Amino acid sequence: MYNTGESRGNNPSYSMNYQKSGKDLMTVDEIAVMDGDKCILQLRDVRPFLSDKYDVTQHPLYKETGEYDERNKLDIQRFLHQGIKLKSGEMFDVVRV
């Protein structure tokens, strides 16, 4: 938006201002009432954009998820405490991190 001004009198002057105005793409209120089948995606090196949500139940590997079957969920506590089981004569490398 450009604004111009001019004053008249003993010392006339003229001025021009450039003003950049805008608003957020969506306000908090607009996000709160956004359609349930839409989402805002924010990816690295890409400006945020509105997209349709993906129905994960349609993915070819959905049956392998913990959402489909409780037996597929990872029990992290059990995984961390199971330890390494080595067989006699088995070769292994030790890596210190």
Secondary structure, DSSP 8 states (H G I E B T S, - for coil): -EEEEEE-SSS-EEEEEE------SS-HHHHHTS-TTEEEE--TTS--EEEE---GGGSTTGGGSTTT-GGGS--HHHHHHS-----TT--------
